[in-house]
Amino acid sequence: MKSKVLARDLENISKRVCFQEFDNSTVLVTGATGLIGSLLVKTLIFCSRKYKLNIKVVACVRSVEKADRIFGDMEDSANLEYCVSDLLSGEINYDKAVDYIIHTAAITNSQMMVKSPVDTAMVAINGTNKVLKFGAAHKVKSVVYISSMEVYGQINQTNKISEETLGYIDITKPRSSYPESKRMCECLCAAYAEQYDLNVKVVRLAQTFGAGISREENRVFAQFARSVINMENIVLHTHGQSEGNYVYTADAVAAILLVLLHGKKAEIYNVSNEESHMKICEMAEMAAKELADGKIKVVYDIPEDSKAYGYAPETHLWMDSSKMKALGWEAQVSLKESYVRTMEWMEDIGMVRKTR
C-alpha cells in the first residue's frame, strides 16, 4: 500500500465492521473505479487478507485499464475479479453466484449533469433497475443503493432533517436530472423490496471526501485543499451560503458495510458527520485560517452566469444520522482532520507538490 494515510484508514475500518460475516461470500460492487466503489473494494480485499477470510470481490467496471491503475498495487488481489459492464447500454455481465451487492455507479460530476442531463438520469434509473433486477434474480442476501443528500432538494430549516423529510426540486432545470433521478432510484428500491422481497437498503451520503479521491477531483473540498497546500487564496464563485453536510471516506465506507449487513429492508439511512455541518463560505474560512494558518484568504469572484459550473441550488440542510447511530455507527473524523488526511493523500499520489 503506497499511501500511509489510506493504509491507516483501512486498518481503522477493519475494526468497525464484523468482516467475518462476509466469509465465503461474493460481493459485487458497481462503480468500482469511483471514489466510494474503489474504497469498498480495497476495504473488503484488505480485511479478507487481514482476517484470513475468503471474501471474493467482483468489481463492476467499464475500463479494465482504469481498474488496473486503481487496484494494481493491491496485495492478494487473487480474490478480486473484474466484471466489465456498461449499465447505460448493457447488462451486468456476470453469471456466477453473488451474495451481496453495493451499487455506487452514477454520474457525479456537476458539469456533466448540466451538459448531459439525459445520460445523468438514464445511468441512474436504467442502471439501478438492472442492478436490482440482477439482485432479485440471484436471490442475494442484501443490496445497498448509494444515494445522495441532493435528494432532499431545497430545504430551509435550522433543525436536523430525518430521512422522511424532502424539499423542493425544480424539475425544469437540467441540473435536476441528478437529484430527481436519485429519488426515482430510491423509489425503485422500495418497489423491488415490496414486489420481489429484495433485501435492499438505501444510504444517503453527505458530501464524502478524504483519502481515495481521484487526481481529477475538482469539487470544492479539493479546490480548497489545493489552495491550502499551494498557499493560494481560496476563490468562491458563489456567496457560499448553502449549508454543507460532510463525511470522511473511511466513516462512509464503514457505514455502508454496516447497512449492508444489518440495515433493515427498504429503509433509508443518512450518513453524515453532524458535527461537520457548516456553510460553504464558513468551510472556506476554516480552511484558510486553521489549515493555512491565516496565510491565505477567501476571495469572491462571482460570474454573471454561473450555470456552466453546475452548482446545486442553495439549500439549508442539516442531515440527522440517528438511524445510523442506532446501528452502532459514529462518525470519527472531524472536518478539519478530513482535510488534513485529504491533503496527505493528494501529496501521496502526486496530485499536488509535496510540501512536508
Secondary structure, 3 states (H helix, E strand, C coil): CCCHHHHHHHHHHHCCCCHHHHCCEEEEEECCCCHHHHHHHHHHHHHHHHCCCCEEEEEEECCHHHHHHHHCCCCCHHHEEEEECCCCCCCCCCCCCCCEEEECCCCCCHHHHHHCHHHHHHHHHHHHHHHHHHHHHCCCCEEEEEEEHHHHCECECCCCECCCCCCECCCCCHHHHHHHHHHHHHHHHHHHHHHCCCCEEEEEECEEECCCCCCCCCCHHHHHHHHHHHCCCEEECCCCCCEECEEEHHHHHHHHHHHHHHCCCCCEEEECCHHHCEEHHHHHHHHHHHHCCCCCCEEECCCCCCHHHCCCCCCECCECCHHHHHCCCCCCCCHHHHHHHHHHHHHHCCCCCCCC
